[in-house]
Amino acid sequence: MHRKKLLEWLPLALLALVMLTGLRPVVLGGLQRGLLATGLWRAAVPTLPAASAVAPVHLASSGGPYPHNLTMLTPEGKAVNLSDLRGKAVFVNLWASWCPPCRAEMPGIEALYKKVDKSKVAFVMLSLDEAPAKAQKFFKSQGYTFPLYFRASELPAPFDSNTIPSTVILGPDGQLAARHDGMADYDTPDFKAALEALASGQR
């Protein structure tokens, strides 16, 4: 009888272990990543404007200010402004190491990052972790290679989402091209083509 009761309580004990400890983001993120990979969870992906629908911008003659002033810090503590990426399409992803959906979509973002032309497309993985060391430890454990940044101040629009993960796509002139709140699988041929078309269409 005692053994039977232990077996009855075991699933609840395991659930509590997962939900109330540091295993929660790992387990839930893994489950959500599995759902993305199998196609059972079809998360929407932001629609980018076709290159033909975007007016060309001649960056050499565009003396206007970059529309989004966002200062970030590298893991080494160096200040970087988003305007430093002028001339490239920019994929900005807001995430945190404790966020399971953020973890779930990151392998797809890493795969996309490895496939695009870095001379035309820049990635900004902007951690919202209160403790930067946790984000760095997570990055290192996963072997991610896309650029990691930390916020240096309050986030201005259009980055001030109440939801994470949140992804903002900017054109080479810094204009907002698309925004998506929530998890998505960005490692698709269509999204890659649209991102590179955005980069090329505005150069």
Contacts in CASP RR format, 6 or more apart in sequence:
PFRMAT RR
TARGET T0000
AUTHOR 0000-0000-0000
METHOD contacts of the structure
MODEL  1
MHRKKLLEWLPLALLALVMLTGLRPVVLGGLQRGLLATGLWRAAVPTLPA
ASAVAPVHLASSGGPYPHNLTMLTPEGKAVNLSDLRGKAVFVNLWASWCP
PCRAEMPGIEALYKKVDKSKVAFVMLSLDEAPAKAQKFFKSQGYTFPLYF
RASELPAPFDSNTIPSTVILGPDGQLAARHDGMADYDTPDFKAALEALAS
GQR
17 23 0 8 1.000
18 24 0 8 1.000
18 27 0 8 1.000
18 28 0 8 1.000
24 100 0 8 1.000
25 97 0 8 1.000
25 98 0 8 1.000
25 99 0 8 1.000
25 100 0 8 1.000
25 103 0 8 1.000
26 103 0 8 1.000
28 100 0 8 1.000
29 100 0 8 1.000
29 101 0 8 1.000
29 103 0 8 1.000
29 104 0 8 1.000
30 100 0 8 1.000
30 103 0 8 1.000
30 104 0 8 1.000
31 100 0 8 1.000
31 104 0 8 1.000
32 41 0 8 1.000
32 100 0 8 1.000
32 101 0 8 1.000
32 103 0 8 1.000
32 104 0 8 1.000
32 183 0 8 1.000
33 103 0 8 1.000
33 104 0 8 1.000
33 105 0 8 1.000
33 107 0 8 1.000
34 40 0 8 1.000
34 104 0 8 1.000
35 41 0 8 1.000
35 104 0 8 1.000
36 43 0 8 1.000
36 104 0 8 1.000
36 105 0 8 1.000
36 183 0 8 1.000
36 185 0 8 1.000
43 105 0 8 1.000
43 182 0 8 1.000
43 183 0 8 1.000
43 184 0 8 1.000
43 185 0 8 1.000
44 180 0 8 1.000
44 184 0 8 1.000
45 180 0 8 1.000
45 184 0 8 1.000
45 185 0 8 1.000
45 186 0 8 1.000
45 188 0 8 1.000
45 190 0 8 1.000
45 191 0 8 1.000
46 167 0 8 1.000
46 169 0 8 1.000
46 178 0 8 1.000
46 179 0 8 1.000
46 180 0 8 1.000
46 184 0 8 1.000
47 178 0 8 1.000
47 194 0 8 1.000
48 169 0 8 1.000
48 177 0 8 1.000
48 178 0 8 1.000
48 191 0 8 1.000
48 194 0 8 1.000
48 195 0 8 1.000
48 197 0 8 1.000
48 198 0 8 1.000
49 177 0 8 1.000
49 178 0 8 1.000
49 198 0 8 1.000
50 194 0 8 1.000
50 197 0 8 1.000
51 197 0 8 1.000
51 198 0 8 1.000
51 200 0 8 1.000
51 201 0 8 1.000
54 198 0 8 1.000
54 201 0 8 1.000
54 202 0 8 1.000
55 202 0 8 1.000
56 201 0 8 1.000
56 202 0 8 1.000
56 203 0 8 1.000
57 172 0 8 1.000
57 173 0 8 1.000
57 202 0 8 1.000
57 203 0 8 1.000
59 86 0 8 1.000
59 87 0 8 1.000
59 172 0 8 1.000
59 173 0 8 1.000
59 203 0 8 1.000
62 173 0 8 1.000
65 83 0 8 1.000
66 82 0 8 1.000
66 83 0 8 1.000
66 86 0 8 1.000
66 173 0 8 1.000
66 174 0 8 1.000
67 173 0 8 1.000
67 174 0 8 1.000
67 175 0 8 1.000
67 176 0 8 1.000
68 82 0 8 1.000
68 83 0 8 1.000
68 156 0 8 1.000
68 158 0 8 1.000
68 159 0 8 1.000
68 170 0 8 1.000
68 174 0 8 1.000
68 176 0 8 1.000
69 81 0 8 1.000
69 82 0 8 1.000
69 83 0 8 1.000
69 156 0 8 1.000
70 81 0 8 1.000
70 82 0 8 1.000
70 155 0 8 1.000
70 156 0 8 1.000
70 159 0 8 1.000
71 79 0 8 1.000
71 80 0 8 1.000
71 81 0 8 1.000
71 82 0 8 1.000
71 152 0 8 1.000
71 153 0 8 1.000
72 79 0 8 1.000
72 80 0 8 1.000
72 81 0 8 1.000
72 82 0 8 1.000
72 124 0 8 1.000
72 126 0 8 1.000
72 149 0 8 1.000
72 150 0 8 1.000
72 151 0 8 1.000
72 152 0 8 1.000
73 79 0 8 1.000
73 80 0 8 1.000
73 149 0 8 1.000
73 150 0 8 1.000
73 151 0 8 1.000
73 152 0 8 1.000
74 80 0 8 1.000
74 147 0 8 1.000
74 148 0 8 1.000
74 149 0 8 1.000
74 150 0 8 1.000
75 132 0 8 1.000
75 136 0 8 1.000
75 148 0 8 1.000
75 150 0 8 1.000
79 152 0 8 1.000
80 149 0 8 1.000
82 90 0 8 1.000
82 92 0 8 1.000
82 124 0 8 1.000
82 170 0 8 1.000
82 174 0 8 1.000
85 122 0 8 1.000
85 124 0 8 1.000
86 172 0 8 1.000
86 173 0 8 1.000
86 174 0 8 1.000
87 172 0 8 1.000
87 173 0 8 1.000
87 203 0 8 1.000
88 119 0 8 1.000
88 120 0 8 1.000
88 121 0 8 1.000
88 122 0 8 1.000
88 171 0 8 1.000
88 172 0 8 1.000
88 199 0 8 1.000
89 120 0 8 1.000
89 121 0 8 1.000
89 122 0 8 1.000
89 169 0 8 1.000
89 170 0 8 1.000
89 171 0 8 1.000
89 172 0 8 1.000
89 177 0 8 1.000
89 195 0 8 1.000
89 196 0 8 1.000
89 198 0 8 1.000
89 199 0 8 1.000
89 202 0 8 1.000
90 121 0 8 1.000
90 122 0 8 1.000
90 123 0 8 1.000
90 124 0 8 1.000
90 169 0 8 1.000
90 170 0 8 1.000
90 171 0 8 1.000
90 174 0 8 1.000
91 109 0 8 1.000
91 112 0 8 1.000
91 121 0 8 1.000
91 122 0 8 1.000
91 123 0 8 1.000
91 124 0 8 1.000
91 167 0 8 1.000
91 169 0 8 1.000
91 186 0 8 1.000
91 195 0 8 1.000
92 124 0 8 1.000
92 126 0 8 1.000
92 159 0 8 1.000
92 167 0 8 1.000
92 168 0 8 1.000
92 169 0 8 1.000
92 170 0 8 1.000
93 109 0 8 1.000
93 123 0 8 1.000
93 124 0 8 1.000
93 125 0 8 1.000
93 126 0 8 1.000
93 165 0 8 1.000
93 166 0 8 1.000
93 167 0 8 1.000
94 126 0 8 1.000
94 128 0 8 1.000
94 155 0 8 1.000
94 159 0 8 1.000
94 161 0 8 1.000
94 164 0 8 1.000
94 165 0 8 1.000
94 166 0 8 1.000
94 167 0 8 1.000
94 168 0 8 1.000
95 102 0 8 1.000
95 106 0 8 1.000
95 125 0 8 1.000
95 126 0 8 1.000
95 127 0 8 1.000
95 128 0 8 1.000
95 164 0 8 1.000
95 165 0 8 1.000
96 102 0 8 1.000
96 127 0 8 1.000
96 128 0 8 1.000
96 129 0 8 1.000
96 135 0 8 1.000
96 164 0 8 1.000
97 103 0 8 1.000
97 127 0 8 1.000
97 129 0 8 1.000
97 134 0 8 1.000
97 135 0 8 1.000
97 137 0 8 1.000
97 138 0 8 1.000
98 129 0 8 1.000
98 134 0 8 1.000
99 164 0 8 1.000
99 165 0 8 1.000
101 164 0 8 1.000
101 165 0 8 1.000
101 182 0 8 1.000
101 183 0 8 1.000
102 164 0 8 1.000
102 165 0 8 1.000
102 183 0 8 1.000
103 138 0 8 1.000
104 183 0 8 1.000
105 165 0 8 1.000
105 183 0 8 1.000
105 184 0 8 1.000
105 185 0 8 1.000
105 186 0 8 1.000
106 142 0 8 1.000
106 144 0 8 1.000
107 142 0 8 1.000
107 187 0 8 1.000
108 185 0 8 1.000
108 186 0 8 1.000
108 187 0 8 1.000
109 123 0 8 1.000
109 125 0 8 1.000
109 146 0 8 1.000
109 186 0 8 1.000
109 187 0 8 1.000
110 142 0 8 1.000
110 144 0 8 1.000
110 145 0 8 1.000
110 146 0 8 1.000
111 187 0 8 1.000
112 186 0 8 1.000
112 187 0 8 1.000
112 191 0 8 1.000
112 192 0 8 1.000
112 195 0 8 1.000
113 123 0 8 1.000
113 145 0 8 1.000
113 146 0 8 1.000
114 145 0 8 1.000
115 187 0 8 1.000
115 192 0 8 1.000
116 192 0 8 1.000
116 195 0 8 1.000
116 196 0 8 1.000
117 196 0 8 1.000
117 199 0 8 1.000
120 196 0 8 1.000
120 199 0 8 1.000
120 200 0 8 1.000
120 203 0 8 1.000
121 195 0 8 1.000
121 196 0 8 1.000
121 199 0 8 1.000
122 147 0 8 1.000
123 146 0 8 1.000
123 147 0 8 1.000
124 147 0 8 1.000
124 149 0 8 1.000
125 144 0 8 1.000
125 146 0 8 1.000
125 147 0 8 1.000
125 148 0 8 1.000
125 149 0 8 1.000
126 149 0 8 1.000
126 150 0 8 1.000
126 151 0 8 1.000
126 159 0 8 1.000
127 135 0 8 1.000
127 148 0 8 1.000
127 149 0 8 1.000
127 150 0 8 1.000
127 151 0 8 1.000
128 151 0 8 1.000
128 164 0 8 1.000
129 135 0 8 1.000
129 150 0 8 1.000
132 150 0 8 1.000
135 148 0 8 1.000
135 150 0 8 1.000
136 148 0 8 1.000
139 148 0 8 1.000
154 160 0 8 1.000
158 168 0 8 1.000
158 176 0 8 1.000
158 179 0 8 1.000
159 166 0 8 1.000
159 168 0 8 1.000
161 179 0 8 1.000
161 181 0 8 1.000
163 181 0 8 1.000
163 182 0 8 1.000
164 182 0 8 1.000
165 181 0 8 1.000
165 182 0 8 1.000
165 183 0 8 1.000
166 179 0 8 1.000
166 180 0 8 1.000
166 181 0 8 1.000
166 182 0 8 1.000
167 179 0 8 1.000
167 180 0 8 1.000
167 182 0 8 1.000
167 184 0 8 1.000
167 186 0 8 1.000
168 176 0 8 1.000
168 178 0 8 1.000
168 179 0 8 1.000
169 176 0 8 1.000
169 177 0 8 1.000
169 178 0 8 1.000
169 179 0 8 1.000
169 195 0 8 1.000
169 198 0 8 1.000
170 176 0 8 1.000
170 177 0 8 1.000
171 177 0 8 1.000
171 198 0 8 1.000
171 199 0 8 1.000
171 202 0 8 1.000
172 199 0 8 1.000
172 202 0 8 1.000
172 203 0 8 1.000
173 202 0 8 1.000
177 198 0 8 1.000
END
